[in-house]
Amino acid sequence: MSDVIVVGGGASGMMCALLLAGKGLKVTLVEKNEKLGKKLFITGKGRCNLTNLSGPEEHLNAIQSNRKFMYSALYSFTAYDTVDLFDSLGLKTKVERGNRVFPVSDHSSDVIKSLEKALKDKKAEILLNTKVTGLMISGKEGEKSSIKGVLLSGGKKLLAGKVIVATGGRSYSTTGSTGDGYGFAASAGMEVTPQSPSLVPFNSPDEDVKKLQGLSLKNVGIKLSSEKKVLYSDFGEMLFTHFGVSGPVILSASTAVKPDFFSKELTLHIDLKSAVPEEELDRRLIRVFEENRLKEFKNSLSSLFPAKLIPVMVSRSGIDPYRKCAEISREERRSFLSLIKDFSVRISGLRGFDEAVITKGGVSVKEIDPGSMGSKKVSGLYFIGEVLDIDSFTGGFNLQLAWSTAAAAAAHII
């Protein structure tokens, strides 16, 4: 029998098990994969964006679902606490653009190794290739139930007075995130909200998008709108793909989209020269056309756009590609300026869970005590990390939710 069973060896599970084992508790960490941290390994394109080195308020503002729920946890275990903890484990970190924190080595495997080594040093028991199939709950009718342990495949039982569910969501299912924790919560009589992919690329039916496949744009402004209502706006880097659009600024925009939005028309508006005011851009166009006055329009734009973008811009402009620049009218130039400042792309849907960084939805926070992450219906049962109905922007914010919820549960149990 253990003091605590932690179900799931991802970010939140490893962190919580480590904090508990560090206080001398007998901890069993159960992971159905052949190794720990399988999803953590691929985060940040394999570099692992550990956290965002900003204050609790910035982290709260980045949360898209159930912000108030995280107030206590984020103030109790901050991004600075995360960096300090990993430093104590011997992992050196660095801060990059946007306050994003990475290991100095740029290898996510070093993050996992530091946690795994510490778990072993603290004598935590780690069970790999072991699948939890259910919770063992007891209690008389009309009274609050209590946890007794977990059931494993093959009928084996593990007993403990505390069980922490850290099974993750449904994103990147190949890493083992298949929504097991939602079933555990439902079996305990807890509400689970509908799930959808988040921090995920968009599909687009536009032929122009396919022509631009592989083109990456930096420093562009975007607005995502639904029937003239702006759902999201931001500035950053994006990528055209064979199916639609992706990249950091696009993934963040996806957090503003609910599944029912696709019954309406969604449009992505891209400002290709967001750092240049309209008047200044107009002067630049006048200069470009003057310098290339004897050239055909289609051959005059190399100083303005990447080569792959030029044919699409020419086509969308409506200007005869063979027209000499000297013959382009003021109205045509102003219309072209408007196209540059508002290059529109129709959006037809989100990509699936297998391409989503995180899951929107999950175990309802109405069922969870925000100070301890404990279930309000089953004594001794806790839920931490992505299995909860909380999600945030990209940039290290979601991993901090994992660390902070893990620390909150561990502090309560200790």
DAPE-V660790 format. One record per residue. N is the residue number from 1. SS is DSSP state (a for helix, b for strand, c for the rest). PSI is psi as a letter, one per 40 degrees, with the letter a starting at -180 (* if undefined). D_LAST is the distance of its C-alpha to the last C-alpha in Angstrom with 1 decimal. Layout:
n;ss;psi;d_last
N;SS;PSI;D_LAST
N;SS;PSI;D_LAST
This chain:
n;ss;psi;d_last
1;c;h;17.4
2;b;i;14.0
3;b;d;10.5
4;b;h;10.4
5;b;h;13.6
6;b;h;14.1
7;b;h;17.7
8;c;h;19.5
9;c;f;19.7
10;c;a;20.7
11;a;d;19.4
12;a;d;16.4
13;a;d;15.6
14;a;d;15.9
15;a;d;13.9
16;a;d;10.8
17;a;d;11.4
18;a;d;11.9
19;a;d;8.9
20;a;d;6.7
21;a;d;9.7
22;c;e;9.8
23;c;e;7.0
24;c;e;9.2
25;c;i;8.1
26;c;h;11.5
27;b;h;11.8
28;b;h;15.1
29;b;h;16.4
30;b;h;19.6
31;c;h;22.3
32;c;e;25.8
33;c;i;27.6
34;c;e;28.9
35;c;i;26.6
36;c;i;23.5
37;c;f;23.9
38;c;d;27.3
39;c;d;27.4
40;a;d;25.8
41;a;d;28.7
42;a;e;31.3
43;a;i;29.7
44;a;f;31.8
45;a;f;34.8
46;a;e;33.0
47;c;d;32.0
48;c;g;28.5
49;c;g;28.2
50;c;d;24.6
51;b;a;24.4
52;b;h;26.8
53;c;g;26.7
54;c;i;27.3
55;c;i;25.5
56;a;d;23.4
57;a;d;26.6
58;a;d;28.3
59;a;d;25.5
60;a;d;25.6
61;a;d;29.4
62;a;e;29.3
63;b;h;27.5
64;b;d;30.1
65;b;h;28.3
66;c;f;26.0
67;c;d;25.6
68;a;d;24.3
69;a;d;21.3
70;a;e;20.0
71;a;d;20.5
72;a;d;17.1
73;a;d;15.4
74;a;d;18.3
75;a;d;18.4
76;a;d;14.7
77;c;g;15.0
78;c;i;18.7
79;a;d;21.2
80;a;d;21.5
81;a;d;17.8
82;a;d;18.5
83;a;d;21.6
84;a;d;20.0
85;a;d;17.4
86;a;d;20.3
87;a;d;22.4
88;a;d;20.0
89;c;e;20.4
90;c;e;24.1
91;c;h;25.0
92;c;h;27.6
93;b;i;28.0
94;b;i;30.9
95;b;h;31.5
96;b;a;34.4
97;a;h;36.4
98;a;e;34.5
99;a;f;31.5
100;b;h;30.4
101;b;h;28.3
102;b;i;29.2
103;b;i;28.8
104;c;d;31.9
105;c;e;33.0
106;c;f;33.2
107;c;h;31.8
108;a;d;28.8
109;a;d;28.7
110;a;d;27.5
111;a;d;24.4
112;a;d;23.7
113;a;d;24.6
114;a;d;22.2
115;a;d;19.2
116;a;d;20.6
117;a;d;21.3
118;a;d;17.9
119;a;d;16.4
120;a;d;19.0
121;a;d;18.6
122;c;e;14.9
123;c;f;16.3
124;c;h;15.0
125;b;h;17.6
126;b;h;19.6
127;b;h;22.1
128;c;i;24.8
129;c;f;27.7
130;c;h;25.7
131;c;h;26.0
132;b;h;23.9
133;b;e;26.5
134;b;i;24.6
135;b;i;21.8
136;b;h;21.9
137;b;h;21.6
138;b;i;22.9
139;c;i;23.8
140;c;i;27.0
141;c;h;29.1
142;c;e;28.5
143;c;i;24.9
144;c;h;21.7
145;b;i;21.0
146;b;i;17.9
147;b;i;17.0
148;b;e;18.1
149;b;a;18.1
150;b;i;20.5
151;b;h;24.2
152;b;i;25.7
153;c;i;29.3
154;c;e;31.5
155;c;e;29.9
156;c;i;27.2
157;b;i;23.9
158;b;h;20.4
159;b;i;18.2
160;b;i;14.5
161;b;e;12.8
162;b;h;11.1
163;b;h;13.3
164;b;h;13.2
165;b;h;16.7
166;c;f;17.6
167;c;e;21.3
168;c;a;22.9
169;c;b;26.1
170;c;e;29.7
171;c;i;30.9
172;c;g;32.2
173;a;d;32.1
174;a;e;33.5
175;a;e;30.1
176;c;e;28.6
177;c;g;27.7
178;c;e;29.6
179;c;e;27.7
180;a;d;26.1
181;a;d;23.1
182;a;d;25.6
183;a;d;26.9
184;a;d;23.5
185;a;d;23.0
186;a;d;26.6
187;a;d;26.2
188;c;e;23.4
189;c;f;26.0
190;c;i;24.5
191;c;h;26.9
192;b;h;27.4
193;c;i;29.7
194;c;i;32.5
195;c;i;31.9
196;b;i;34.2
197;b;i;34.4
198;b;i;33.5
199;c;g;34.1
200;c;i;37.0
201;c;i;40.7
202;b;i;43.5
203;b;i;46.6
204;c;h;50.0
205;c;e;53.4
206;c;h;55.3
207;a;d;57.7
208;a;d;57.4
209;a;d;53.8
210;a;d;54.7
211;a;d;57.4
212;c;e;54.7
213;c;h;52.4
214;c;e;50.6
215;c;h;51.4
216;b;h;48.5
217;b;h;48.9
218;b;i;47.1
219;b;f;46.9
220;b;i;47.9
221;b;i;47.1
222;b;i;46.3
223;b;h;46.3
224;b;h;45.4
225;b;i;47.4
226;b;h;48.0
227;c;f;51.4
228;c;e;51.7
229;b;h;48.2
230;b;h;46.1
231;b;d;42.7
232;b;i;41.4
233;b;i;42.9
234;b;a;41.8
235;b;h;43.2
236;b;a;42.6
237;b;i;43.5
238;b;i;44.5
239;b;h;46.2
240;b;h;48.9
241;c;i;48.5
242;c;e;50.6
243;c;e;48.8
244;b;b;48.2
245;b;i;46.0
246;b;a;42.8
247;c;i;41.2
248;a;d;38.4
249;a;d;40.0
250;a;d;40.9
251;a;d;37.4
252;a;d;36.1
253;a;d;39.0
254;a;d;38.0
255;c;e;34.9
256;c;e;37.4
257;c;h;39.1
258;c;i;38.6
259;a;d;40.4
260;a;e;42.9
261;a;d;44.1
262;a;e;46.2
263;a;e;48.5
264;c;i;49.7
265;c;h;51.1
266;b;h;48.5
267;b;h;49.9
268;b;h;48.5
269;b;h;50.5
270;b;h;50.5
271;b;h;51.8
272;c;e;53.1
273;c;f;53.8
274;c;d;51.1
275;c;e;51.4
276;c;h;55.2
277;c;i;56.5
278;a;d;59.2
279;a;d;62.1
280;a;d;61.2
281;a;d;60.8
282;a;d;64.2
283;a;d;65.8
284;a;d;64.3
285;a;d;65.8
286;a;d;69.2
287;a;d;69.0
288;a;d;68.1
289;a;d;70.8
290;a;d;73.3
291;a;d;72.6
292;c;f;72.9
293;c;d;75.7
294;c;e;77.8
295;c;i;75.0
296;b;i;74.1
297;a;d;71.0
298;a;e;69.0
299;a;e;69.6
300;c;e;68.6
301;c;e;64.9
302;c;d;63.5
303;c;e;62.4
304;c;d;60.4
305;c;i;58.5
306;c;i;57.4
307;a;d;60.2
308;a;d;58.5
309;a;d;58.1
310;a;d;61.7
311;a;d;63.5
312;a;d;61.1
313;a;d;61.5
314;a;d;65.3
315;a;d;65.3
316;a;d;63.2
317;a;d;65.3
318;c;e;68.4
319;c;h;70.5
320;c;h;73.0
321;c;d;71.5
322;c;e;75.1
323;c;h;75.8
324;b;i;76.5
325;a;d;73.9
326;a;e;76.8
327;a;e;77.5
328;c;h;74.1
329;c;i;74.4
330;a;d;72.2
331;a;d;71.0
332;a;d;70.0
333;a;d;68.2
334;a;d;66.3
335;a;d;65.4
336;a;d;64.1
337;a;d;62.0
338;a;d;60.4
339;a;d;59.6
340;a;d;57.9
341;a;e;55.8
342;c;g;55.0
343;b;h;55.0
344;b;i;53.9
345;b;h;52.2
346;b;h;51.9
347;b;h;48.4
348;c;e;48.5
349;b;i;44.9
350;b;i;41.6
351;c;i;41.1
352;c;a;38.9
353;a;d;35.2
354;a;e;36.1
355;a;e;37.0
356;c;h;34.2
357;c;d;31.5
358;b;i;29.2
359;b;h;29.3
360;b;h;30.0
361;c;i;28.7
362;c;a;26.1
363;b;h;23.6
364;c;h;24.5
365;a;e;22.1
366;a;d;23.6
367;a;e;21.5
368;b;h;18.2
369;c;h;16.1
370;c;d;16.3
371;c;d;13.3
372;c;e;10.8
373;c;e;13.2
374;b;i;13.2
375;b;h;16.6
376;c;e;18.5
377;c;d;20.5
378;b;h;18.2
379;b;h;15.2
380;c;e;12.3
381;b;h;14.2
382;b;i;13.4
383;b;h;15.9
384;c;i;15.7
385;a;a;18.6
386;a;e;22.3
387;a;d;22.1
388;b;i;21.6
389;c;g;24.8
390;c;h;24.3
391;b;i;26.5
392;b;i;27.8
393;c;i;30.7
394;c;i;31.2
395;c;e;30.6
396;c;e;26.9
397;a;d;25.7
398;a;d;24.5
399;a;d;22.4
400;a;d;20.7
401;a;d;19.8
402;a;d;18.2
403;a;d;16.2
404;a;d;15.2
405;a;d;14.3
406;a;d;12.2
407;a;d;10.3
408;a;d;10.1
409;a;d;8.6
410;a;d;6.0
411;a;d;5.2
412;a;d;5.5
413;a;d;3.8
414;c;*;0.0
